[in-house]
Amino acid sequence: MKQTYLSLALFFYLFYANTVNAQTDLIYHVDSGEGIFTTHLDGTSKNSLVSYTASSSSLAHDVELDVANSHIYVLDFNGRNLMRYDLDGNNSTLIYSYSTIPRDMELDTTNGIIYHTVNGEVFSTNLVGNNKNSLITYTPSATNLLDELELDVNNNHMYLLDVNGDHLTRYNLDGSNSTLIYSYTGGTQYPSDFTTDLANNLIYHISRDFTAGEIFTTDLLGNSKTVLTTFTAGASLLYVDIELDVENNHMYLLSTNGDLLDRYNLDGSNKTTIQSYPGSFPKDIVIFKVDSTLSLNDSEVFNETLSLYPNPSSDFIQIMNIESKLSYTIYNALGAEMEKGSITSEDQIDVRGFVNGLYFITFENGTALQFIKK
């Protein structure tokens, strides 16, 4: 569970859907008594996406986002399935049915892979739930239960939290080369969640027993422990999820006991409750930030003169009604720059080498257009 930056794809999608301001940062919430909804980072402007009632056969447990394809993935703990929705909550699709209890999942949208943790196995599939590849097998026990998962795709690593064995282990993405990163020692050292700040080489840990707990950091090798804050764990407070907003110096902590979401500074100071879930059962949040280097001013989004043809296209696109030569840049749906150049109305842009999907072309005059490569 990690912070993901909203790319141009979500910027345009949300603009068209009229659900939020196009440049608004969001929290996506999974609440087992209510469903999936979004708020702003301060907990305001609630927007319901999927209604949901928890039961013995249905318990929403985890949420992740595939920005490039405009999808939300939701893990159902009791129903033992993984569902996919459009970003507006419509068009539910069953992606994967588990034969045993699912614990967590993470998306590698760059490579089109879902990593799953279940009782007894860690495996991967593609984004539609096919091509299963077993990575790690183990026997669940009182001292061995792999639960939370984080990815470091750039360094070919995944981190797995063993909530029964009380340790954090790093593996290669293919499941090889296990390395013990951190051992939790009991007392306040029973782990409930962790997250990574890869840019600053930090792991943020939540650990607790049933009376006391602490939030602390280590480096990516489990060294240099720094306690950020302590809390009294009990019926009114039990943190189970941690997410980071490093850009704004904030960490968010979700409590299933007490049904609230607290925000702290990254050093553990300045606690603020920003969301309450009265009479409900919050299970997961994920923070999505608009990438300010890629987002556009509202006044620049549409231009009544320029147009793009054909759309969708399998080979070439042409920009109509250009009065003079314009410089352009093409981005994929994740915000990565694909191509730049200059063009007139008579020129064509060759997109045959692009992977099928959604793209955005921006011009030096501030105009932006979208197109689909098919």
PyMOL commands that set and color helices and strands:
alter all, ss='L'
color gray80, all
select helices_A, chain A and resi 8-17+153-155+198-200+246-248+298-301
alter helices_A, ss='H'
color red, helices_A
select strands_A, chain A and resi 4-6+26-31+35-39+47-51+60-66+71-76+81-86+93-97+102-108+113-118+121-126+133-137+146-152+157-162+167-172+179-183+190-197+202-208+213-219+226-231+238-245+250-257+260-265+272-276+282-290+307-309+316-320+326-332+337-343+349-350+357-363+368-373
alter strands_A, ss='S'
color yellow, strands_A
deselect
rebuild
show_as cartoon
